[in-house]
Amino acid sequence: MEKREPSADPGDAAAEEPTSWQAQKSAATRNLIIESAIQCFVDLGYARTTTTRIAHAAGLSRGAMLHHFPSKMDVVKAAVDELHAKRLKAFRNSIKRAPPPGKGRVHVAVQAYWEHVRHPTFVAFFELTVAARADPQLYAILEPAQAAFYDEWYRTATEAFPEWQSDKDAFNLALDLSRYLLEGMAVSSLTHAEPAREQHLLEHLENQLRFLRPSTDLDAAAG
């Protein structure tokens, strides 16, 4: 006699559906808490961001928030991971844009990083960076994320400008000049924005980067 495989219990699917729905609801709540924490870092600063304030921003009770993240540092770790992913995604997307008429890829790269450092995600990271100086727990969370971001940023820039790889010193100088100037401008603009001066510096930076471009790159439009 042929042995029949036991038929699936209709109750199995019914049992899985609520579990899946519950998992989706839990993930959505975690994301809401993380986004609320990031917004609190931007609006309130790290020192004033508490689990109570994060829960309030998320529209949850503190107990409900602590169910997903037992402590503030648990939320911070998740928020830093999310900020890292958001920063990389935004920069990669912006650097892939086609140059506007009369402009080249150097212009696109400068504008991409300028947009990046003026975005709330950078503001949140900057706030955490300042706070980490006197907070060993926060530093332990933030430092590897920052290092990973700049490693990926360097790799992305390398892929975007392969012709510059013939002169690594010039390439590294171009990246350092861009990073420190634009990040410094962004920090300054948090309390004292000067659009005309900022635009002048952006144009000057583009000119300096074109000057640094390896002489073997003869395509001016590539700049």
N, C-alpha and C positions, 0 to 999 in steps of 0.2 A: 504494500500500500504506500502510495506517495505521501511523504511527510510534508505537511503544509506549514509554512512559516506562520507564526502567530500574527494575526492582523494587528495593525496599529490601533491603540486605544484612542477613540475620539477624544477622550479626556486629556490625552497628552498635549495635543495642540492647544486645547483650551487652557491648560496649565501653563504653557509656554508664553501665550499671548500676554497675560498680565505681567509676567516676569519681564518680558521685553519692553512693555509699556512703562513699567516701573524703572527699568534701567535708563530709558530715554528721558523720563522725567527727572531722574537723579542727575543725569549728565547735564540737562538743561539748567537745573538749579545750580550745579557747580559752576557752569559757565557764567551764569548771572552773578554769582558771588565774586568770581574772579574779575569780571568786567567792573563790578561795583567797587572792588578794592582798588583797581587801577584808577578809576575816576576819583576816588577819595585821595589817592596819592597826589593827583594833579590839583584837586580843589583845596585840600586841607593840609597837605604835606604829610610826610611819613610819621612824625611825632604825634600828630593829632588824629591819625587814623587808628581807630580801635575796632575790635570785633563788633562792638555795639553800633558804631557808626557805619561799618560795612554792612551789617545786617539791615540797618534802617535804610541805607541807600538801595539795597536789593529788595526791600519790601518784605523782609522775613523777620521772624523773631530771632533773638540771639541764640536761643536753643536750637532752632532749626538750622542756623548757619553752622553752629558748633558740631552738629551731627555730621556735616560734610567735611569741615575743617576744625579739628579740635583746638587749635591755637592760632594766634595771629601769624606766627612764623609759618604755619602750614599754608595759610592763605598767601602769604608773601612769596613762598617758594612757587606755588602754582601761578601766581601773577607774574613773577619774573620769567618763568618758562613761556607764558603766553605772550608777554612783551617781546621776548627774544624772537619768537616765531613771527609775530606781527611786523617787527622792524625789518627782518630779513625779507619777508614777502613783499612789503611795500617798496623797499629799495630795489629788489630784483625787478618788480613790475615797472617801476618808473625809469630804470636805466635802459629798459628795452624799447622805450618809445622812439619813434622815428624823429630825427631832428627837424625843426621847423625850417622853412625856406631861408637859405643864406647862413644857416648855422650847422655846426658839426656835432660829432659825438661827445667832444669835450664839454660843449654847452649842455647837452643832455645830462651828462654825468654830474656836472656842478649843480644844475637845477634839481636833479634827483636827490642829491645828498642835502641840499638846502631845504627842500621840502621835508625830507626825513627828520632833520634836526629841529624843525619848527612844528612837528606833529606832536600831539599830546603823549604819544608813546615815548618819545624822547624826553619830554618834560618829566614824565613819571620815572624814567630811568635816571635822569639827572638828580631828581629829588632823592631817590634811593641811594645814589652814589655818594651824595653829600652826607646822608645819614649813616652810611656804612663806615665812615671814618672812625666813628666812636661806638660802633655796634658790631662786635665780633661775629655774632650769629648772622646778622644781615650781610656782612662782608663775605662770609663763607658761602652764602647763597648767591650773591651778586657777582663776585669776582669771576668764577668760571663761566657764567652766562655772558659777561662782558667780553671775556677772552674769546669765547666761541663766536660771538657776533663779529668781532673784528677779523677773526680767521676767515669766516665765511664772506665777509665784506671784501677782504683782500682777494679771495678766490674769485668772487663775482667780478671784481674789477679786472682781474687778470684775463678772465674769459671775454670780457667786453672790449679789451684793448690788447689783443695778441701781438700787434705790431710793436708795442712798447717793450716787449720782453727781451728785445735785443740789447736794452740798456736798463738793467735792473736797478741801478743806483738812481737813475732819472725817474724811473717808475715809482720807486719807494718814496723819493722826495716829493713827487707829485701827489701821492696819496697822503703823506704826512702834512704837506702844506694845505691840502684841501680839508683834511679832517680837523686839524687844530684851528684853522681860521674859521671854518663854518660852524664848528661847535662853539667856539668862543663868541662868535657873532650871535648865535642862537641864545646863549646864556645871557648875553648883554641885552638882547631884545626882550627878555622876559620882564625887565623893569624899565627899559629905555629904548624903545624902537625908533629907528631913524631910517625910514624906507629909502630915501634918496642916497644916503651914505652907504647903506647896505647894497643897493644896486650898483653903485660905483665900485665897491669892493668885489662884488661878484664878477663884474666885467674885467677888473684888473686880474683876478684869479684866473679867469679863462685865458687871458693873454699870457700869463706866466706859465700856465700849463702847456700852451702851444709852443712857447719858447723852449720848454724842457723836452718836448717831444723828440725822440731819436731822429737824427738827420737822415736815416735810411727810409723814414716814412715820408714819401714825397707827395702823398695825396693830401692836400690842404683841407679838402672837404671832410676828411676823416677826423680832423680836429674839432 
